[in-house]
């Protein structure tokens, strides 16, 4: 994942996550089995905000391909509509752990067209 993710307010945000580890012996990336793991994503206004005050959070324990290290984080439109445009801090953690898989920013933009139906 890149350091900054750009999303539109009110859209479904779906981020694919591929978790791998570097194998010193083979010198290759190998998938991390996510079968009994949970991914936790948190989006906050400020770093010192309490976790309970986060703008958005999502936990995933049912993965796209658990043995292959592939999962997806989904922030539903009903939740993202309440996020004001701006830049937010975010991270994705692998539990148990915690292991930080990604840390960066989410830039939320206002869409130009607000009409959702035709």
C-alpha positions in Angstrom: 0.0 0.0 0.0 1.2 3.5 -0.7 1.9 6.1 2.0 -1.3 8.0 1.2 -4.6 6.6 0.1 -7.1 8.9 -1.6 -10.8 8.1 -1.1 -14.1 9.9 -1.7 -16.5 10.6 1.0 -19.6 8.3 0.8 -18.0 5.7 -1.4 -17.2 2.1 -0.5 -13.5 2.0 0.4 -12.0 -1.4 -0.1 -8.3 -2.0 0.4 -6.7 -5.3 -0.5 -4.0 -6.5 1.9 -1.3 -9.1 1.0 0.6 -10.1 4.1 4.0 -11.7 3.5 7.3 -12.3 5.3 10.8 -12.4 4.0 12.4 -15.8 4.2 16.1 -15.5 4.9 16.9 -19.0 3.6 15.1 -18.7 0.2 15.5 -14.9 0.0 11.9 -14.7 -1.1 8.6 -13.3 0.2 6.3 -16.0 1.5 2.6 -15.6 2.4 1.7 -15.3 6.0 -1.2 -17.7 6.9 -4.0 -15.5 8.2 -6.3 -18.4 9.1 -6.5 -17.5 12.9 -5.5 -13.9 12.5 -7.5 -10.6 12.6 -6.7 -7.4 10.7 -7.6 -4.2 12.4 -7.6 -0.9 10.6 -8.0 2.4 12.4 -8.5 5.9 11.0 -8.1 8.9 13.3 -8.0 12.7 13.1 -4.9 13.0 15.4 -2.4 10.5 16.6 -3.2 11.3 20.3 -7.0 10.5 19.8 -8.1 7.5 21.8 -8.9 4.4 19.8 -12.5 4.7 20.9 -12.6 8.2 19.2 -11.4 7.0 15.8 -13.3 8.2 12.8 -13.5 4.7 11.4 -12.4 1.2 12.4 -12.8 -2.2 10.8 -11.8 -5.7 11.9 -11.5 -8.6 9.5 -11.2 -12.2 10.4 -12.7 -13.8 7.3 -10.0 -13.4 4.6 -10.1 -13.6 0.8 -7.4 -16.3 0.8 -6.2 -16.9 4.4 -3.5 -19.4 3.6 -2.2 -17.1 0.8 -2.0 -14.1 3.1 -4.7 -12.2 1.1 -7.5 -10.1 2.8 -9.6 -7.0 2.2 -10.6 -4.2 4.5 -14.0 -2.7 3.7 -15.3 0.6 4.9 -19.0 0.7 3.9 -20.5 3.8 2.3 -22.9 4.3 5.3 -19.8 4.9 7.4 -17.6 6.9 5.0 -20.4 9.4 4.3 -19.9 10.8 7.9 -16.2 11.5 7.3 -15.5 15.1 6.5 -13.0 15.9 3.7 -9.4 16.2 5.0 -6.3 14.2 5.8 -6.4 11.5 8.5 -3.9 9.2 10.1 -4.4 5.4 9.6 -2.8 2.1 10.3 -3.4 -1.6 9.7 -2.4 -4.1 12.4 -2.2 -7.9 12.4 -3.6 -9.4 15.6 -2.5 -11.3 17.6 0.5 -9.2 17.9 0.2 -6.4 17.4 2.2 -6.1 14.2 1.9 -2.9 12.2 1.5 -3.9 8.6 1.0 -0.3 7.3 0.9 3.2 8.6 0.1 6.2 6.5 -2.6 8.8 5.7 -6.0 8.8 4.1 -7.0 11.8 2.1 -10.8 12.1 2.0 -12.2 14.1 -0.9 -15.6 15.5 -1.5 -17.1 14.0 -4.7 -18.3 16.5 -7.3 -21.6 14.7 -8.1 -23.7 14.0 -5.1 -26.6 12.3 -6.8 -26.4 8.6 -6.0 -29.2 7.4 -8.3 -30.1 8.0 -11.9 
